[in-house]
Amino acid sequence: MKAITVEASQQQWHRELAKRSKQAVEYIPLSQALGRVLAQDLIAQSDMPPFRKSPYDGFVIPYVANQQRFKVIGLIGAGEVFEGPVAPGEAVRIMTGAPIPADCDTMIMQERCEFDGTYITVRGDIVRGDNIVPQGEECSIGETIIKAGTYLDAGVIAVAVGLGYATVPVYDPLKIVVLTSGREILPVGEPLTAGKIYNSNLYMLTNLLKEHSFYEVTTHHVSDDPAVLTEEIALVSKLSKAADVIISTGGVSVGLFDSMPAIYEALGARELYNRVLMRPGAASYGGLIERGAGQYTLCFGLSGNPTAAYNGFHLLVLPILRHCQGYGRSELMSISLPLGAPIHKKNPFDRYVQGVITYTADGAVFMPNRVFTSSALLGLAQANSLTKLEQGVNNYEVGDKVPVMLLKYYN
């Protein structure tokens, strides 16, 4: 068996994919860009802001030492420009965000002024240059503002609009095939009979993909019946012709009816590993179908057990999907937190435990799921993070610091 650690699996994938062609690029309106990955840098097309502006409602003046009273000669609303000259001793009323007239160098907040309709009298000292937002405070024309590989979320899109972009270049989405397997699997909605279970992994994997903005997904269930293996191979081969990625769950171990390695071999996949030195999820597969001209189909076989499949998706699959999709950073975010409950478990391999980041009077802690065996299902409803327990370290106490990978940012 080709056994490999989680870290080594990621390194091997990156070596194998060094010659892979990048995803094609298309230009789309920003209204459709949420969840896509930027394919080219976005450059400032003007200074930001493009003019001096007022940060508050109030009055702008040419500074005059020791003068507190000014005649108001005009009004500037947001989006308007005051064209006339402003002489010493004069003021222009201004609204938040409006451009500062060329003759003015100081802005006085409305709350400091008494205005009789013609003149203002300013309370307190006036400081020259106060409350002027300078042109180019945030950036100058030509600066790189958003780098290629950035995930387009609401904040990034707002910045792109502010920079004047109506369309943006993004990478084409990965095309993914999800395969579930097993004769014990039933579609949800059918009566649950002896020895059967519902296909929760199908919903888990397809929705995990959607959570990470992978929407081009086709699904199929493989029966694991040896009598129809040839037909299954033909159908999966047809489904995978245009696929960038195949993700399967179940059928990757050494059982009599585990058919996925045989299917991957029949598809022409070159095996990279067939066992990962981790618990749960040691029964995992990685393979690569070379299509020529820098094109590949990546094959990931995950355990059929829910906790193992969930962990395997985040540890083995998701970082590589993000890399292939063009993300500038593909690894999961990790922080160090104290344990909120002890863990006493033999760890012949690195063990990855699901849990919840929660908060106490002393700050955030990682609270491990009560049951974290390979086949556990119910803990998926609350897990928002994952910790790694090192190989050979069998006892962790409350307060011990552990690395915690963030899986989601809610709950």
PEQUI-V425016 format. One line per field, one symbol per residue. psi: psi as a letter, one per 30 degrees, with the letter a starting at -180 (. if undefined). A space follows every 10 residues. Layout:
psi=???
This chain:
psi=kjkkleeeee eeeeeegfgk klklklklkf fgfkflkkfl kkkkflljlf lklkflkbkk lkkkkgkfkk kkglkjlkfl kjflljlkfl lkkklkflkk kefkgkkkke fgkkkgfelk kkklkkkkgk hjjlkgeell kfkkeklkfk kjaeeeeeee effgkellkl kkkkkkkkkl lkffkkkkfl kjlkflllie eeeeeeeeee fghjfikklk kkfgjffgee eeeeeeeeef egkfkkklkl ggbglegjfe eeeeeffgkj kelgkkilkl geilkklkjk flhgklkkkj kllfkeeeee eeeeeeeeee eeeffgkekf lkkklklkkf llkjkkiflk kjklakjlka fgakljjlke khlefkefff ffkglklkkk kfjfkklkfk klkkkkflga .
